[in-house]
Amino acid sequence: MMHEVIVIGAGSIGTPVAMSLAERGVKVLVLDSGMSSGQGNNKCAIGGIRATHSDPAKVALSLHSLKTFSTWKQTHGDDIGWFMGGYTFVSYSEEISRSLKSIIPAQQKAGLNISWRSAEEIAEKVPGINRRGLLGGTFSPEDGSASPMESSYAFYRQAVRKGADFHFGETVKSVKSGDVFTVVTEKASYSAEKVINCAGSYAREVGAMVGVDLPVYPDMHEAGITEPVLRFFNPMVVDISRSEGSANYYFYQYSTGQVVFCITPDPPLQGKGREETSVFLPQVAARMVKLYPRLANLKVRRTWRGCYPQTPDGTPIIGQVGPEGFYAAVGMCGQGFMLGPGVGEVVARLVTGESTEEDTMVLNSMRLDRTFAGTEALK
Amino acid sequence: MATEARITRHPVLPPLSDNWVKFTFNGREMIGRKGEMVSSAVFAGGEHVFGHHHKDGGPQGLFCANGQCSQCTLIIDGIPLKSCIIPLEEGMVVQSVEGLPSLGDIDPPEVKAPERLETDVLIIGAGPSGISAAMELGRSGYRVVLVDDKDRLGGKLVLQTHKFFGSEQDCRAGVRGTEIASIIAGELKEFQSVDVWLESVVLAVFSDGTLGVRRPDGYKIVKPRQLLVAAGAREKSLPFPGCTLPGVYGAGAFQTLVNRDQIRCSERVFVLGGGNVGLIGAYHAIQAGMTVVGLAEGMDRCGGYKVHADKIARLGVPIYTRHTVLAAHGRESIESVTISAVDENFKPIPGTEKNFKVDTLLVAVGLSSVNEFHAKAVEFGIPSMLTGDSEEIAEASAAMFSGKICGRKIANSLRGETVEIPADWLEKAEVLKSPGGAVSEYRESKQHEGVFPVIHCLQEIPCNPCMTICPKGLIITSGHPVKGLPQYSGGCIGCRKCVAICPGLAITLVDYRKKSEFPTVTVPWELGDWVVEKGQTVTVTEWEGETIGTGTVISLKAAPGFPSTMLLDLEVHRSIANRVAGVRVQKSEVTAPEKTVPELPVADSAIVCRCERVTAGEIRQLLREGVRDMNELKARSRAGFGACGGKTCEILIPRIIRSEGIDPDEITDFTKRPLFAETRLGIFCGREEDE
């Protein structure tokens, strides 16, 4: 069966890419080993959506995404749990305050509504936060959150409505280039003019099928969700300070009242494992309870583990790679969910030859043939 | 100082402590026993509604009483907690949960890392199988951590006021579950290497080979060489409109309220399900002084032992076979229940509806094994075994045996050698698991002189204490020594021990020696000495509950050597004496249906996920849209996202899938994640449970 485009992976990126392509009338087929949309790392995302990045390209993608998430219900009717609670990066050290403050001008220039707030203002936004040593923090009121799972199914349904085909339960075994691409799974063989690698943790393996080395190395993160309670704070709270065994951690209260949380192991744990460990809860609880004591009373309901497909510099790889007609939208570094709709639009325009000036800026900073020497300040 | 909704006298259970404390519920002062579960104290205070759900305002109440389902959540001293596992303390401020609770603002604990420790064997569940395994391992000197979420050893044995089946020698047949619990708990103390952790909950099995356990003194991470899951079973449920109303609960919850905490939680009970659990639940209700207005069973006959069914039929409980429950009615709690006959496809037959006024509906439609810890352990390569109900649903007598065998197997595997497990152990474990067999034809005894037992036990079940107790060896089982039907072969001396020990209350003694016209019939009696009195005329029934006449009470005396068992001597006319099997205590007026049946709600309005209040109709709609991945079904309906972690709905949703004619092979199961029980974040970093 011939398609114009085959998308490999129905996750945080693949599903919105397929949606954007289908909305442009492109005949697209999505292949995924899972049994429904978002069964890889998408469902492991905690749901934060921010444009608060240090890299202007990411800010641009995120602003697109934010628009999609925030207007989805009005436009399409599905409730994807969007809640505009803002983001606050809090600081308990001069060093972190300096670092956070230093990037504000660039963020503002990129169009972000963000500013530095005093300790009092932060304590007002996060009632009961530990005031001892609190120096203040950034606050970006237009950031928010949504349900990764419900969003993924909503994007999937929209893609299907617009004519996209999804084949679940099929793992791509090989991709051959030629006049057309031949994509083989354990069940069938498919042809298409173009192929887009949106394989998340498996981006590198899929790249290798056409001889492209994509430097995407997943590392493993655990997350959890609590019981729902009445809303007691609005923003995503991010603490980027380090502690033994962990770098940053963050948490927010979801639209229906649950608190969702996650921590970044330090040093990173490389791998694709999805199994829970005994390290996570004591580690994250100690830090969250210290920062926000009243969380101690909140019951944890579920925990899980997912992967951040990392690149060496913390910036995604998006664009044409390897043979003509082969594209990658990979290495989202744990931000696939929030970047997804923005990436979907940029990739769809790239594939259909409609890239805008801003797209060119984004694609330029996310191209494969860069040095990967920089580091994103707010990974 | 007991309040009204407490059982003040019980034929079997000893009175509980008199240590009363005051607390408040929604501002109203109440009194409860110190240390009893908060849920029970609130019930005793007459409140069955624990709150209203944030989604649709539906009333919430106790459902499992077993720390599993979270339906009993109450705000206790400012924090929403499962009230069925929180011991009552003086001065507690308890509130119902109206909508989403607000988060208490309580001082933080001092942050500290949890203790990590190692052991040879971690056993989850200190019921009959877990304790038996622990003793077997303790005998070999292995370090065992035996974890149980309750405050006492014995698991469900502590709820079992009835005598056990099986054989005396192998599993203490004829002894009550409550007594067995204290006997084996006492025996366990002798094993120094067994560390018992009560009020402790296993929260997760981790990929690093450890298990997270919430203990009253904090969170512990245990690394065992071997895991043994002896966590028992949880009750299945059935979705019908009104199934979430307070007052509709599992038979286990009922037994917990009535037999453990001695709460008079009901006046009029209907039972759904004729397995042993439902039959015994009905019996326990009558023992506690309640009325059982009926029992419905979907099949042609009750699936439980016939002696259990006959026992309650004789007391005057109508058994409606080939019937099901259509709906429970009520606004804040159940007020009546509608049942109807079903056809061969189990579809209700219109026009056969009956409605009964009740305040309680016991749902006893089977058990499902608690084996998720094992599944996770296997996934993570931790050596793990299942025993008791976690392995296969069966009687506690079988569980004790399978636990023993498991303990021996683990001891062998840890030692790295093979010590043979006696072949008869394995055989006995199998025998004790046997369900009831075929029923033989009733044959009336033609003897009208002397003294002799009449055995009203005509179904093969694994039970033979009548045979082993007879001092003259006059009762022998035909065929299999344990399962075979008992038969009396003549020569009775009238000692009445067989009457007293029979767990099925299925043996009477007829004595023609004094009065051949009005012989004395001795029947076993477990309803207390306040229900009948000397000289009273009582209605007597034959074995299956049919009324056959009357008798006069001559005496009611304790049976020496058989705790809480009484023997009731009746004077009965010789024409019926050999057929008398019991005394009817419930009059037919009290069990009669109402004259009218209320309007029935749409069947699809039944709630399938009680945590998130998702209906059968919502699930059906998604299936019809083509959803086949349970992960998608869960994400879109929210069924299974609630506090219980999908423990109830994961059993109910497959029924809807089947009813839609969907091939189960098309279905992808949802991914299970810890925690097995919700736990406060502070516990993981040093807070103690009772802080």
Chai-1 contact restraints between the chains, C-beta under 6 A:
chainA,res_idxA,chainB,res_idxB,connection_type,confidence,min_distance_angstrom,max_distance_angstrom,comment,restraint_id
A,M35,B,D629,contact,1.0,0.0,6.0,A-B,restraint_1
A,M35,B,T668,contact,1.0,0.0,6.0,A-B,restraint_2
A,S36,B,D629,contact,1.0,0.0,6.0,A-B,restraint_3
A,S36,B,E632,contact,1.0,0.0,6.0,A-B,restraint_4
A,G128,B,D105,contact,1.0,0.0,6.0,A-B,restraint_5
A,M149,B,A635,contact,1.0,0.0,6.0,A-B,restraint_6
A,Y153,B,R636,contact,1.0,0.0,6.0,A-B,restraint_7
A,E227,B,E678,contact,1.0,0.0,6.0,A-B,restraint_8
A,P228,B,L100,contact,1.0,0.0,6.0,A-B,restraint_9
A,V229,B,L100,contact,1.0,0.0,6.0,A-B,restraint_10
A,V229,B,P101,contact,1.0,0.0,6.0,A-B,restraint_11
A,V229,B,L103,contact,1.0,0.0,6.0,A-B,restraint_12
A,L230,B,L100,contact,1.0,0.0,6.0,A-B,restraint_13
A,L230,B,S102,contact,1.0,0.0,6.0,A-B,restraint_14
A,F232,B,L103,contact,1.0,0.0,6.0,A-B,restraint_15
A,G257,B,L100,contact,1.0,0.0,6.0,A-B,restraint_16
A,E275,B,S207,contact,1.0,0.0,6.0,A-B,restraint_17
A,E276,B,F206,contact,1.0,0.0,6.0,A-B,restraint_18
A,E276,B,P674,contact,1.0,0.0,6.0,A-B,restraint_19
A,T277,B,F206,contact,1.0,0.0,6.0,A-B,restraint_20
A,T277,B,S207,contact,1.0,0.0,6.0,A-B,restraint_21
A,T277,B,D208,contact,1.0,0.0,6.0,A-B,restraint_22
A,S278,B,F206,contact,1.0,0.0,6.0,A-B,restraint_23
A,S278,B,D208,contact,1.0,0.0,6.0,A-B,restraint_24
A,S278,B,T210,contact,1.0,0.0,6.0,A-B,restraint_25
A,S278,B,I221,contact,1.0,0.0,6.0,A-B,restraint_26
A,L281,B,F684,contact,1.0,0.0,6.0,A-B,restraint_27
A,P282,B,A113,contact,1.0,0.0,6.0,A-B,restraint_28
A,P282,B,P114,contact,1.0,0.0,6.0,A-B,restraint_29
A,P282,B,F684,contact,1.0,0.0,6.0,A-B,restraint_30
A,P282,B,C685,contact,1.0,0.0,6.0,A-B,restraint_31
A,A285,B,L681,contact,1.0,0.0,6.0,A-B,restraint_32
A,A285,B,F684,contact,1.0,0.0,6.0,A-B,restraint_33
A,A285,B,C685,contact,1.0,0.0,6.0,A-B,restraint_34
A,A286,B,V111,contact,1.0,0.0,6.0,A-B,restraint_35
A,A286,B,C685,contact,1.0,0.0,6.0,A-B,restraint_36
A,V289,B,P108,contact,1.0,0.0,6.0,A-B,restraint_37
A,V289,B,V111,contact,1.0,0.0,6.0,A-B,restraint_38
A,V289,B,G682,contact,1.0,0.0,6.0,A-B,restraint_39
A,V289,B,C685,contact,1.0,0.0,6.0,A-B,restraint_40
A,K290,B,V111,contact,1.0,0.0,6.0,A-B,restraint_41
A,P293,B,P108,contact,1.0,0.0,6.0,A-B,restraint_42
A,R294,B,D105,contact,1.0,0.0,6.0,A-B,restraint_43
A,L295,B,L681,contact,1.0,0.0,6.0,A-B,restraint_44
A,A296,B,P108,contact,1.0,0.0,6.0,A-B,restraint_45
A,A296,B,L681,contact,1.0,0.0,6.0,A-B,restraint_46
A,A296,B,G682,contact,1.0,0.0,6.0,A-B,restraint_47
A,A296,B,R687,contact,1.0,0.0,6.0,A-B,restraint_48
A,N297,B,I79,contact,1.0,0.0,6.0,A-B,restraint_49
A,N297,B,G104,contact,1.0,0.0,6.0,A-B,restraint_50
A,N297,B,I106,contact,1.0,0.0,6.0,A-B,restraint_51
A,N297,B,R680,contact,1.0,0.0,6.0,A-B,restraint_52
A,L298,B,L103,contact,1.0,0.0,6.0,A-B,restraint_53
A,L298,B,L681,contact,1.0,0.0,6.0,A-B,restraint_54
A,K299,B,E678,contact,1.0,0.0,6.0,A-B,restraint_55
A,K299,B,R680,contact,1.0,0.0,6.0,A-B,restraint_56
A,V300,B,T679,contact,1.0,0.0,6.0,A-B,restraint_57
A,V300,B,L681,contact,1.0,0.0,6.0,A-B,restraint_58
A,R301,B,E678,contact,1.0,0.0,6.0,A-B,restraint_59
A,R302,B,R673,contact,1.0,0.0,6.0,A-B,restraint_60
A,T303,B,P674,contact,1.0,0.0,6.0,A-B,restraint_61
A,W304,B,R673,contact,1.0,0.0,6.0,A-B,restraint_62
